[in-house]
Amino acid sequence: MKRIYRQSLIVDFMAVLMQFTRVKINWAYFSDDPPDLKRASWAFPLAGWLVGLLSGGLGQILIIVGSPVLLSCTLATAFCIYLSGAYHEDGLADMADGFGAGGDEEKISNIIHDSRLGTYGVSALSLAIFVRILLISSLVENGFWIFVIMGASLAVGKGFIMINRRIFPVSEFAGRAAVTFLGNNIRQVICLLIWFLPCLLIFSPLQLASGFILSLLVSLWCGFKAKHYLGGITGDILGATAFLTELAFLLGVLLMI
């Protein structure tokens, strides 16, 4: 049994869960070595699917028992934020504060790393969560299940973390642990397929293409903005990228219904 628990794929998945969720993991049970996110990068979308399925499952149950769609989607979103520890939401708020305030690279970096939230961060985060709830509820009202929508969108966000990490340079202000997870090309292809293949069974080709293209455009915008303001990406920028590409994907699907 111990050999099964310490199988490399399971170890990688547990490392990703520790990174992206609040799920309590007894790491010593799975490995004697520190978590290796570079090796585990292929499993990033799996964390998105898991959090989305669990939080969306709650919303689906609420709808089945007669709760209004908007309320169900709101509670599902709240549960999603709890499960993920507001990991990407924190990145979005920090990026909005830093880019909104402006200044030289060092000033922006100091603002981003400040644990306090400013007006830009609060405004951006509030609006983004509101938009996420509206997008999810609109798709549910058009016949999609909440857990499917949330799983797919969270998974695509994790995938675009890897894409931007590959495309853009790392800022000198980035924490080393936050950006040292770039795996090889094979792992990146696997990462993309883990998101893409299930989506082929959920969305039409046009919906999938629209969602992906919008997500790619938003991802590139985040990357170029980060390069302009900070000389490259940081962990917070990647978190913001994940959140915003989730919204872009949902919008792209909705536009093609």
C-alpha positions as semicolon CSV with decimal commas, in nm:
position;residue;x (nm);y (nm);z (nm)
1;M;0,000;0,000;0,000
2;K;0,284;0,239;0,084
3;R;0,428;0,178;-0,263
4;I;0,097;0,289;-0,417
5;Y;0,084;0,609;-0,211
6;R;0,437;0,695;-0,314
7;Q;0,381;0,633;-0,684
8;S;0,519;0,934;-0,873
9;L;0,191;1,042;-1,036
10;I;0,012;1,044;-0,702
11;V;0,300;1,232;-0,540
12;D;0,284;1,494;-0,817
13;F;-0,091;1,535;-0,775
14;M;-0,057;1,579;-0,398
15;A;0,213;1,842;-0,452
16;V;-0,024;2,036;-0,678
17;L;-0,307;2,007;-0,425
18;M;-0,080;2,151;-0,158
19;Q;0,005;2,442;-0,386
20;F;-0,341;2,536;-0,510
21;T;-0,588;2,427;-0,241
22;R;-0,653;2,425;0,132
23;V;-0,676;2,046;0,135
24;K;-0,467;1,918;0,423
25;I;-0,192;1,686;0,298
26;N;0,040;1,486;0,523
27;W;0,332;1,516;0,284
28;A;0,555;1,276;0,478
29;Y;0,303;1,005;0,397
30;F;0,374;1,043;0,024
31;S;0,738;1,142;-0,007
32;D;1,057;1,199;0,189
33;D;1,165;1,473;-0,054
34;P;1,025;1,829;-0,079
35;P;0,739;1,886;-0,328
36;D;0,870;1,927;-0,682
37;L;0,632;2,156;-0,871
38;K;0,852;2,148;-1,179
39;R;0,802;1,774;-1,205
40;A;0,435;1,802;-1,104
41;S;0,350;2,083;-1,347
42;W;0,165;1,842;-1,576
43;A;-0,105;1,806;-1,306
44;F;-0,187;2,176;-1,261
45;P;-0,526;2,154;-1,440
46;L;-0,623;1,856;-1,224
47;A;-0,636;2,086;-0,923
48;G;-0,868;2,315;-1,118
49;W;-1,096;2,030;-1,217
50;L;-1,110;1,903;-0,858
51;V;-1,189;2,239;-0,698
52;G;-1,442;2,317;-0,970
53;L;-1,617;1,982;-0,942
54;L;-1,640;2,003;-0,564
55;S;-1,756;2,364;-0,540
56;G;-1,977;2,335;-0,845
57;G;-2,119;2,012;-0,706
58;L;-2,241;2,205;-0,404
59;G;-2,414;2,454;-0,631
60;Q;-2,568;2,174;-0,836
61;I;-2,713;2,013;-0,525
62;L;-2,860;2,345;-0,416
63;I;-3,032;2,386;-0,754
64;I;-3,169;2,032;-0,739
65;V;-3,329;2,101;-0,400
66;G;-3,487;2,420;-0,532
67;S;-3,245;2,700;-0,451
68;P;-3,242;2,992;-0,701
69;V;-2,973;2,966;-0,967
70;L;-2,804;3,295;-0,879
71;L;-2,786;3,208;-0,508
72;S;-2,657;2,859;-0,586
73;C;-2,383;2,998;-0,810
74;T;-2,288;3,255;-0,547
75;L;-2,252;2,991;-0,275
76;A;-2,060;2,764;-0,513
77;T;-1,822;3,052;-0,589
78;A;-1,778;3,122;-0,218
79;F;-1,696;2,756;-0,155
80;C;-1,450;2,764;-0,445
81;I;-1,269;3,061;-0,292
82;Y;-1,254;2,879;0,040
83;L;-1,120;2,556;-0,111
84;S;-0,853;2,737;-0,309
85;G;-0,755;2,967;-0,024
86;A;-0,828;3,267;-0,252
87;Y;-0,496;3,185;-0,416
88;H;-0,560;3,350;-0,753
89;E;-0,794;3,614;-0,613
90;D;-0,506;3,742;-0,401
91;G;-0,287;3,769;-0,710
92;L;-0,551;3,967;-0,899
93;A;-0,598;4,215;-0,614
94;D;-0,222;4,262;-0,575
95;M;-0,170;4,312;-0,948
96;A;-0,451;4,570;-0,963
97;D;-0,305;4,763;-0,671
98;G;0,046;4,766;-0,817
99;F;-0,042;4,843;-1,176
100;G;-0,311;5,090;-1,073
101;A;-0,081;5,292;-0,849
102;G;0,202;5,294;-1,104
103;G;0,555;5,422;-1,051
104;D;0,892;5,261;-1,108
105;E;0,945;4,884;-1,096
106;E;1,057;4,877;-0,734
107;K;0,761;5,083;-0,614
108;I;0,513;4,865;-0,801
109;S;0,677;4,551;-0,664
110;N;0,656;4,685;-0,308
111;I;0,286;4,762;-0,351
112;I;0,217;4,417;-0,495
113;H;0,394;4,248;-0,204
114;D;0,218;4,464;0,056
115;S;-0,032;4,247;0,244
116;R;-0,276;4,539;0,269
117;L;-0,529;4,593;-0,009
118;G;-0,586;4,930;-0,172
119;T;-0,877;5,075;-0,365
120;Y;-0,764;4,931;-0,698
121;G;-0,730;4,582;-0,554
122;V;-1,064;4,584;-0,373
123;S;-1,245;4,722;-0,677
124;A;-1,088;4,476;-0,921
125;L;-1,148;4,175;-0,698
126;S;-1,507;4,268;-0,617
127;L;-1,596;4,325;-0,981
128;A;-1,418;4,007;-1,093
129;I;-1,602;3,788;-0,842
130;F;-1,931;3,953;-0,938
131;V;-1,862;3,890;-1,307
132;R;-1,766;3,527;-1,235
133;I;-2,097;3,466;-1,058
134;L;-2,295;3,625;-1,340
135;L;-2,111;3,427;-1,608
136;I;-2,160;3,097;-1,426
137;S;-2,527;3,163;-1,357
138;S;-2,587;3,269;-1,720
139;L;-2,431;2,946;-1,848
140;V;-2,631;2,738;-1,600
141;E;-2,950;2,905;-1,718
142;N;-2,847;2,801;-2,071
143;G;-2,834;2,436;-1,976
144;F;-2,482;2,376;-1,840
145;W;-2,415;2,211;-1,505
146;I;-2,234;2,427;-1,250
147;F;-1,966;2,173;-1,166
148;V;-1,881;2,125;-1,534
149;I;-1,852;2,499;-1,597
150;M;-1,646;2,566;-1,287
151;G;-1,418;2,269;-1,340
152;A;-1,338;2,365;-1,699
153;S;-1,277;2,732;-1,622
154;L;-1,054;2,666;-1,321
155;A;-0,856;2,410;-1,519
156;V;-0,796;2,651;-1,807
157;G;-0,666;2,909;-1,560
158;K;-0,407;2,663;-1,432
159;G;-0,309;2,585;-1,789
160;F;-0,245;2,949;-1,874
161;I;-0,017;2,979;-1,574
162;M;0,209;2,737;-1,758
163;I;0,169;2,915;-2,091
164;N;0,268;3,256;-1,955
165;R;0,551;3,103;-1,756
166;R;0,683;2,966;-2,085
167;I;0,635;3,281;-2,294
168;F;0,743;3,567;-2,069
169;P;1,063;3,637;-1,876
170;V;1,066;3,625;-1,497
171;S;1,086;3,958;-1,315
172;E;1,382;4,023;-1,088
173;F;1,123;4,097;-0,817
174;A;0,965;3,751;-0,838
175;G;1,000;3,509;-0,550
176;R;1,203;3,210;-0,662
177;A;0,957;2,951;-0,532
178;A;0,668;3,109;-0,723
179;V;0,815;3,077;-1,072
180;T;1,050;2,778;-1,070
181;F;0,788;2,523;-1,172
182;L;0,840;2,531;-1,550
183;G;0,840;2,172;-1,668
184;N;0,963;2,034;-1,999
185;N;0,766;2,044;-2,323
186;I;0,610;1,700;-2,273
187;R;0,477;1,798;-1,932
188;Q;0,331;2,115;-2,078
189;V;0,155;1,923;-2,355
190;I;0,009;1,682;-2,097
191;C;-0,100;1,982;-1,890
192;L;-0,290;2,124;-2,189
193;L;-0,450;1,790;-2,280
194;I;-0,577;1,735;-1,925
195;W;-0,783;2,049;-1,970
196;F;-0,862;2,018;-2,341
197;L;-0,977;1,657;-2,380
198;P;-1,262;1,669;-2,123
199;C;-1,375;2,001;-2,273
200;L;-1,428;1,832;-2,610
201;L;-1,708;1,635;-2,445
202;I;-1,863;1,943;-2,284
203;F;-1,851;2,230;-2,533
204;S;-1,903;2,268;-2,905
205;P;-1,588;2,332;-3,114
206;L;-1,696;2,693;-3,164
207;Q;-1,753;2,749;-2,793
208;L;-1,422;2,590;-2,706
209;A;-1,233;2,792;-2,968
210;S;-1,397;3,117;-2,860
211;G;-1,320;3,055;-2,493
212;F;-0,960;2,959;-2,564
213;I;-0,892;3,257;-2,792
214;L;-1,031;3,507;-2,541
215;S;-0,832;3,342;-2,263
216;L;-0,516;3,357;-2,472
217;L;-0,566;3,728;-2,543
218;V;-0,619;3,804;-2,174
219;S;-0,320;3,591;-2,082
220;L;-0,097;3,778;-2,326
221;W;-0,227;4,112;-2,198
222;C;-0,131;4,016;-1,842
223;G;0,211;3,903;-1,955
224;F;0,292;4,214;-2,157
225;K;0,164;4,440;-1,879
226;A;0,388;4,257;-1,632
227;K;0,685;4,292;-1,865
228;H;0,618;4,664;-1,900
229;Y;0,572;4,737;-1,530
230;L;0,801;4,480;-1,368
231;G;1,028;4,353;-1,643
232;G;0,857;4,014;-1,635
233;I;0,611;3,793;-1,453
234;T;0,584;3,717;-1,082
235;G;0,379;3,470;-0,880
236;D;0,107;3,731;-0,821
237;I;0,088;3,810;-1,192
238;L;0,047;3,442;-1,273
239;G;-0,230;3,415;-1,013
240;A;-0,408;3,711;-1,168
241;T;-0,360;3,557;-1,512
242;A;-0,529;3,236;-1,396
243;F;-0,829;3,424;-1,254
244;L;-0,878;3,651;-1,555
245;T;-0,841;3,371;-1,810
246;E;-1,109;3,177;-1,621
247;L;-1,347;3,467;-1,675
248;A;-1,242;3,506;-2,039
249;F;-1,307;3,139;-2,108
250;L;-1,655;3,153;-1,956
251;L;-1,735;3,467;-2,155
252;G;-1,612;3,307;-2,476
253;V;-1,838;3,006;-2,424
254;L;-2,136;3,225;-2,339
255;L;-2,092;3,437;-2,652
256;M;-2,122;3,128;-2,873
257;I;-2,447;2,995;-2,725
